[in-house]
Amino acid sequence: MPSTADISTSGAVLKIFNIQLEDEGIYECEAENNRGKDKHQARIYVQAFPEWVEHINDTEVDIGSDLYWPCVATGKPIPTIRWLKNGYSYHRGELRLYDVTFENAGMYQCIAENTHGAIYANAELKILALAPTFEMNPMKKKILAAKGGRVIIECKPKAAPKPKFLWSKGTERLVNSS
């Protein structure tokens, strides 16, 4: 019996409060007296307005990269997902963008809908393209090291797409020994 159910003192009435999806199913009432017995079944079909499981948020991606933008909702019947881009119908189902360009930038809206209603999630997609710069994260100019010790030099420029890295000491190009 559902945790939010109550059977009347006569036993003739079953009340279920705060119906949940898991309450769906076949319920059976059996009546018996000294003349015999009979039973009857009723099926409860639970319906539900869409609810977000995962929705989109403002996102920045590097030019040329791929993007999977999850937009997942529950409900009964199962909601359909459709997309708008800058207010115009754009796509149905899951949204995957490959090798993004500046044309992919814009305001997106994910809509989950079923016969009971619709819910909306909005997000802006920005496409990043910039030459490597160390302004935000400069490398240390001086690093003190103990003989026999270990040194880690981090090279983390802001760049989009991700840059290739080349290391050198003086005029000598450094390559990985492994």
C-alpha positions as protocol buffer text, in pm:
chain_id: "A"
residue {
  index: 1
  type: MET
  ca { x: 0 y: 0 z: 0 }
}
residue {
  index: 2
  type: PRO
  ca { x: 134 y: 346 z: -84 }
}
residue {
  index: 3
  type: SER
  ca { x: 266 y: 530 z: 222 }
}
residue {
  index: 4
  type: THR
  ca { x: 15 y: 809 z: 161 }
}
residue {
  index: 5
  type: ALA
  ca { x: -290 y: 579 z: 140 }
}
residue {
  index: 6
  type: ASP
  ca { x: -577 y: 534 z: 382 }
}
residue {
  index: 7
  type: ILE
  ca { x: -851 y: 269 z: 394 }
}
residue {
  index: 8
  type: SER
  ca { x: -1182 y: 382 z: 544 }
}
residue {
  index: 9
  type: THR
  ca { x: -1305 y: 222 z: 868 }
}
residue {
  index: 10
  type: SER
  ca { x: -1565 y: 22 z: 674 }
}
residue {
  index: 11
  type: GLY
  ca { x: -1292 y: -91 z: 436 }
}
residue {
  index: 12
  type: ALA
  ca { x: -1500 y: 13 z: 134 }
}
residue {
  index: 13
  type: VAL
  ca { x: -1291 y: 316 z: 33 }
}
residue {
  index: 14
  type: LEU
  ca { x: -921 y: 343 z: -50 }
}
residue {
  index: 15
  type: LYS
  ca { x: -788 y: 699 z: -58 }
}
residue {
  index: 16
  type: ILE
  ca { x: -442 y: 771 z: -197 }
}
residue {
  index: 17
  type: PHE
  ca { x: -301 y: 1118 z: -134 }
}
residue {
  index: 18
  type: ASN
  ca { x: -11 y: 1288 z: -311 }
}
residue {
  index: 19
  type: ILE
  ca { x: -7 y: 1039 z: -600 }
}
residue {
  index: 20
  type: GLN
  ca { x: 340 y: 959 z: -734 }
}
residue {
  index: 21
  type: LEU
  ca { x: 448 y: 781 z: -1055 }
}
residue {
  index: 22
  type: GLU
  ca { x: 526 y: 465 z: -857 }
}
residue {
  index: 23
  type: ASP
  ca { x: 159 y: 448 z: -740 }
}
residue {
  index: 24
  type: GLU
  ca { x: 56 y: 353 z: -1093 }
}
residue {
  index: 25
  type: GLY
  ca { x: -76 y: -1 z: -1120 }
}
residue {
  index: 26
  type: ILE
  ca { x: -368 y: -235 z: -1067 }
}
residue {
  index: 27
  type: TYR
  ca { x: -562 y: -210 z: -740 }
}
residue {
  index: 28
  type: GLU
  ca { x: -803 y: -483 z: -640 }
}
residue {
  index: 29
  type: CYS
  ca { x: -1094 y: -480 z: -398 }
}
residue {
  index: 30
  type: GLU
  ca { x: -1237 y: -807 z: -272 }
}
residue {
  index: 31
  type: ALA
  ca { x: -1574 y: -813 z: -93 }
}
residue {
  index: 32
  type: GLU
  ca { x: -1686 y: -1118 z: 104 }
}
residue {
  index: 33
  type: ASN
  ca { x: -1983 y: -1216 z: 321 }
}
residue {
  index: 34
  type: ASN
  ca { x: -2156 y: -1540 z: 423 }
}
residue {
  index: 35
  type: ARG
  ca { x: -2324 y: -1557 z: 81 }
}
residue {
  index: 36
  type: GLY
  ca { x: -1999 y: -1548 z: -118 }
}
residue {
  index: 37
  type: LYS
  ca { x: -1733 y: -1316 z: -245 }
}
residue {
  index: 38
  type: ASP
  ca { x: -1640 y: -1111 z: -549 }
}
residue {
  index: 39
  type: LYS
  ca { x: -1351 y: -893 z: -652 }
}
residue {
  index: 40
  type: HIS
  ca { x: -1296 y: -608 z: -892 }
}
residue {
  index: 41
  type: GLN
  ca { x: -986 y: -434 z: -1028 }
}
residue {
  index: 42
  type: ALA
  ca { x: -913 y: -76 z: -1118 }
}
residue {
  index: 43
  type: ARG
  ca { x: -599 y: 48 z: -1290 }
}
residue {
  index: 44
  type: ILE
  ca { x: -451 y: 384 z: -1193 }
}
residue {
  index: 45
  type: TYR
  ca { x: -263 y: 564 z: -1469 }
}
residue {
  index: 46
  type: VAL
  ca { x: -50 y: 843 z: -1326 }
}
residue {
  index: 47
  type: GLN
  ca { x: 6 y: 1146 z: -1546 }
}
residue {
  index: 48
  type: ALA
  ca { x: 268 y: 1414 z: -1475 }
}
residue {
  index: 49
  type: PHE
  ca { x: 366 y: 1761 z: -1591 }
}
residue {
  index: 50
  type: PRO
  ca { x: 724 y: 1777 z: -1730 }
}
residue {
  index: 51
  type: GLU
  ca { x: 1006 y: 1831 z: -1478 }
}
residue {
  index: 52
  type: TRP
  ca { x: 1373 y: 1899 z: -1552 }
}
residue {
  index: 53
  type: VAL
  ca { x: 1628 y: 1627 z: -1484 }
}
residue {
  index: 54
  type: GLU
  ca { x: 1903 y: 1824 z: -1659 }
}
residue {
  index: 55
  type: HIS
  ca { x: 1876 y: 2150 z: -1849 }
}
residue {
  index: 56
  type: ILE
  ca { x: 2102 y: 2389 z: -2038 }
}
residue {
  index: 57
  type: ASN
  ca { x: 2307 y: 2673 z: -1888 }
}
residue {
  index: 58
  type: ASP
  ca { x: 2507 y: 2955 z: -2046 }
}
residue {
  index: 59
  type: THR
  ca { x: 2808 y: 2794 z: -2213 }
}
residue {
  index: 60
  type: GLU
  ca { x: 3133 y: 2901 z: -2380 }
}
residue {
  index: 61
  type: VAL
  ca { x: 3305 y: 2663 z: -2623 }
}
residue {
  index: 62
  type: ASP
  ca { x: 3619 y: 2688 z: -2833 }
}
residue {
  index: 63
  type: ILE
  ca { x: 3573 y: 2739 z: -3204 }
}
residue {
  index: 64
  type: GLY
  ca { x: 3609 y: 2409 z: -3389 }
}
residue {
  index: 65
  type: SER
  ca { x: 3514 y: 2197 z: -3088 }
}
residue {
  index: 66
  type: ASP
  ca { x: 3212 y: 1970 z: -3044 }
}
residue {
  index: 67
  type: LEU
  ca { x: 2924 y: 2034 z: -2804 }
}
residue {
  index: 68
  type: TYR
  ca { x: 2666 y: 1802 z: -2651 }
}
residue {
  index: 69
  type: TRP
  ca { x: 2406 y: 2011 z: -2470 }
}
residue {
  index: 70
  type: PRO
  ca { x: 2193 y: 1788 z: -2246 }
}
residue {
  index: 71
  type: CYS
  ca { x: 1830 y: 1879 z: -2195 }
}
residue {
  index: 72
  type: VAL
  ca { x: 1644 y: 1597 z: -2017 }
}
residue {
  index: 73
  type: ALA
  ca { x: 1297 y: 1599 z: -1860 }
}
residue {
  index: 74
  type: THR
  ca { x: 1066 y: 1347 z: -1694 }
}
residue {
  index: 75
  type: GLY
  ca { x: 689 y: 1340 z: -1708 }
}
residue {
  index: 76
  type: LYS
  ca { x: 403 y: 1119 z: -1816 }
}
residue {
  index: 77
  type: PRO
  ca { x: 353 y: 1088 z: -2100 }
}
residue {
  index: 78
  type: ILE
  ca { x: 728 y: 1121 z: -2165 }
}
residue {
  index: 79
  type: PRO
  ca { x: 796 y: 1479 z: -2277 }
}
residue {
  index: 80
  type: THR
  ca { x: 925 y: 1559 z: -2623 }
}
residue {
  index: 81
  type: ILE
  ca { x: 1224 y: 1791 z: -2646 }
}
residue {
  index: 82
  type: ARG
  ca { x: 1249 y: 2066 z: -2903 }
}
residue {
  index: 83
  type: TRP
  ca { x: 1489 y: 2355 z: -2948 }
}
residue {
  index: 84
  type: LEU
  ca { x: 1468 y: 2717 z: -3054 }
}
residue {
  index: 85
  type: LYS
  ca { x: 1767 y: 2926 z: -3157 }
}
residue {
  index: 86
  type: ASN
  ca { x: 1725 y: 3302 z: -3140 }
}
residue {
  index: 87
  type: GLY
  ca { x: 1347 y: 3245 z: -3123 }
}
residue {
  index: 88
  type: TYR
  ca { x: 1319 y: 3021 z: -3430 }
}
residue {
  index: 89
  type: SER
  ca { x: 1251 y: 2648 z: -3447 }
}
residue {
  index: 90
  type: TYR
  ca { x: 1589 y: 2476 z: -3462 }
}
residue {
  index: 91
  type: HIS
  ca { x: 1600 y: 2107 z: -3369 }
}
residue {
  index: 92
  type: ARG
  ca { x: 1420 y: 1815 z: -3198 }
}
residue {
  index: 93
  type: GLY
  ca { x: 1563 y: 1569 z: -2945 }
}
residue {
  index: 94
  type: GLU
  ca { x: 1918 y: 1590 z: -2813 }
}
residue {
  index: 95
  type: LEU
  ca { x: 2141 y: 1869 z: -2940 }
}
residue {
  index: 96
  type: ARG
  ca { x: 2491 y: 1785 z: -3066 }
}
residue {
  index: 97
  type: LEU
  ca { x: 2700 y: 2039 z: -3254 }
}
residue {
  index: 98
  type: TYR
  ca { x: 3018 y: 1936 z: -3432 }
}
residue {
  index: 99
  type: ASP
  ca { x: 3309 y: 2161 z: -3532 }
}
residue {
  index: 100
  type: VAL
  ca { x: 3129 y: 2472 z: -3401 }
}
residue {
  index: 101
  type: THR
  ca { x: 3161 y: 2802 z: -3583 }
}
residue {
  index: 102
  type: PHE
  ca { x: 3051 y: 3157 z: -3500 }
}
residue {
  index: 103
  type: GLU
  ca { x: 2719 y: 3079 z: -3673 }
}
residue {
  index: 104
  type: ASN
  ca { x: 2638 y: 2842 z: -3385 }
}
residue {
  index: 105
  type: ALA
  ca { x: 2653 y: 3126 z: -3129 }
}
residue {
  index: 106
  type: GLY
  ca { x: 2321 y: 3260 z: -3000 }
}
residue {
  index: 107
  type: MET
  ca { x: 2037 y: 3227 z: -2752 }
}
residue {
  index: 108
  type: TYR
  ca { x: 1899 y: 2874 z: -2729 }
}
residue {
  index: 109
  type: GLN
  ca { x: 1579 y: 2756 z: -2567 }
}
residue {
  index: 110
  type: CYS
  ca { x: 1509 y: 2395 z: -2480 }
}
residue {
  index: 111
  type: ILE
  ca { x: 1139 y: 2309 z: -2446 }
}
residue {
  index: 112
  type: ALA
  ca { x: 1012 y: 1989 z: -2284 }
}
residue {
  index: 113
  type: GLU
  ca { x: 642 y: 1929 z: -2342 }
}
residue {
  index: 114
  type: ASN
  ca { x: 372 y: 1669 z: -2304 }
}
residue {
  index: 115
  type: THR
  ca { x: -9 y: 1677 z: -2299 }
}
residue {
  index: 116
  type: HIS
  ca { x: -6 y: 1845 z: -1955 }
}
residue {
  index: 117
  type: GLY
  ca { x: 217 y: 2141 z: -2036 }
}
residue {
  index: 118
  type: ALA
  ca { x: 561 y: 2268 z: -2122 }
}
residue {
  index: 119
  type: ILE
  ca { x: 873 y: 2385 z: -1939 }
}
residue {
  index: 120
  type: TYR
  ca { x: 1148 y: 2606 z: -2078 }
}
residue {
  index: 121
  type: ALA
  ca { x: 1522 y: 2646 z: -2022 }
}
residue {
  index: 122
  type: ASN
  ca { x: 1721 y: 2928 z: -2182 }
}
residue {
  index: 123
  type: ALA
  ca { x: 2095 y: 2963 z: -2232 }
}
residue {
  index: 124
  type: GLU
  ca { x: 2344 y: 3159 z: -2438 }
}
residue {
  index: 125
  type: LEU
  ca { x: 2609 y: 2982 z: -2642 }
}
residue {
  index: 126
  type: LYS
  ca { x: 2928 y: 3182 z: -2695 }
}
residue {
  index: 127
  type: ILE
  ca { x: 3200 y: 3068 z: -2934 }
}
residue {
  index: 128
  type: LEU
  ca { x: 3554 y: 3154 z: -2826 }
}
residue {
  index: 129
  type: ALA
  ca { x: 3839 y: 3224 z: -3065 }
}
residue {
  index: 130
  type: LEU
  ca { x: 4150 y: 3399 z: -2938 }
}
residue {
  index: 131
  type: ALA
  ca { x: 4523 y: 3381 z: -2986 }
}
residue {
  index: 132
  type: PRO
  ca { x: 4721 y: 3250 z: -2689 }
}
residue {
  index: 133
  type: THR
  ca { x: 4779 y: 3514 z: -2422 }
}
residue {
  index: 134
  type: PHE
  ca { x: 4949 y: 3491 z: -2084 }
}
residue {
  index: 135
  type: GLU
  ca { x: 4789 y: 3813 z: -1950 }
}
residue {
  index: 136
  type: MET
  ca { x: 4548 y: 3624 z: -1725 }
}
residue {
  index: 137
  type: ASN
  ca { x: 4792 y: 3353 z: -1615 }
}
residue {
  index: 138
  type: PRO
  ca { x: 5156 y: 3460 z: -1663 }
}
residue {
  index: 139
  type: MET
  ca { x: 5440 y: 3213 z: -1617 }
}
residue {
  index: 140
  type: LYS
  ca { x: 5672 y: 3273 z: -1322 }
}
residue {
  index: 141
  type: LYS
  ca { x: 5977 y: 3473 z: -1435 }
}
residue {
  index: 142
  type: LYS
  ca { x: 6210 y: 3325 z: -1172 }
}
residue {
  index: 143
  type: ILE
  ca { x: 6200 y: 2976 z: -1029 }
}
residue {
  index: 144
  type: LEU
  ca { x: 6447 y: 2873 z: -761 }
}
residue {
  index: 145
  type: ALA
  ca { x: 6548 y: 2509 z: -770 }
}
residue {
  index: 146
  type: ALA
  ca { x: 6763 y: 2295 z: -543 }
}
residue {
  index: 147
  type: LYS
  ca { x: 7028 y: 2080 z: -706 }
}
residue {
  index: 148
  type: GLY
  ca { x: 6893 y: 1726 z: -731 }
}
residue {
  index: 149
  type: GLY
  ca { x: 6537 y: 1855 z: -678 }
}
residue {
  index: 150
  type: ARG
  ca { x: 6245 y: 1880 z: -915 }
}
residue {
  index: 151
  type: VAL
  ca { x: 6091 y: 2179 z: -1095 }
}
residue {
  index: 152
  type: ILE
  ca { x: 5746 y: 2215 z: -1249 }
}
residue {
  index: 153
  type: ILE
  ca { x: 5688 y: 2502 z: -1491 }
}
residue {
  index: 154
  type: GLU
  ca { x: 5326 y: 2554 z: -1588 }
}
residue {
  index: 155
  type: CYS
  ca { x: 5233 y: 2703 z: -1923 }
}
residue {
  index: 156
  type: LYS
  ca { x: 4862 y: 2791 z: -1913 }
}
residue {
  index: 157
  type: PRO
  ca { x: 4774 y: 3063 z: -2161 }
}
residue {
  index: 158
  type: LYS
  ca { x: 4416 y: 3161 z: -2233 }
}
residue {
  index: 159
  type: ALA
  ca { x: 4350 y: 3043 z: -2588 }
}
residue {
  index: 160
  type: ALA
  ca { x: 4073 y: 2910 z: -2808 }
}
residue {
  index: 161
  type: PRO
  ca { x: 4102 y: 2663 z: -2960 }
}
residue {
  index: 162
  type: LYS
  ca { x: 4352 y: 2486 z: -2733 }
}
residue {
  index: 163
  type: PRO
  ca { x: 4705 y: 2568 z: -2844 }
}
residue {
  index: 164
  type: LYS
  ca { x: 4995 y: 2335 z: -2922 }
}
residue {
  index: 165
  type: PHE
  ca { x: 5292 y: 2376 z: -2690 }
}
residue {
  index: 166
  type: LEU
  ca { x: 5660 y: 2394 z: -2782 }
}
residue {
  index: 167
  type: TRP
  ca { x: 5934 y: 2413 z: -2519 }
}
residue {
  index: 168
  type: SER
  ca { x: 6291 y: 2530 z: -2562 }
}
residue {
  index: 169
  type: LYS
  ca { x: 6595 y: 2614 z: -2351 }
}
residue {
  index: 170
  type: GLY
  ca { x: 6788 y: 2892 z: -2517 }
}
residue {
  index: 171
  type: THR
  ca { x: 6804 y: 2794 z: -2884 }
}
residue {
  index: 172
  type: GLU
  ca { x: 6754 y: 2422 z: -2816 }
}
residue {
  index: 173
  type: ARG
  ca { x: 6408 y: 2273 z: -2881 }
}
residue {
  index: 174
  type: LEU
  ca { x: 6298 y: 2040 z: -2599 }
}
residue {
  index: 175
  type: VAL
  ca { x: 6116 y: 1717 z: -2682 }
}
residue {
  index: 176
  type: ASN
  ca { x: 5961 y: 1459 z: -2453 }
}
residue {
  index: 177
  type: SER
  ca { x: 6201 y: 1178 z: -2370 }
}
residue {
  index: 178
  type: SER
  ca { x: 5928 y: 918 z: -2317 }
}
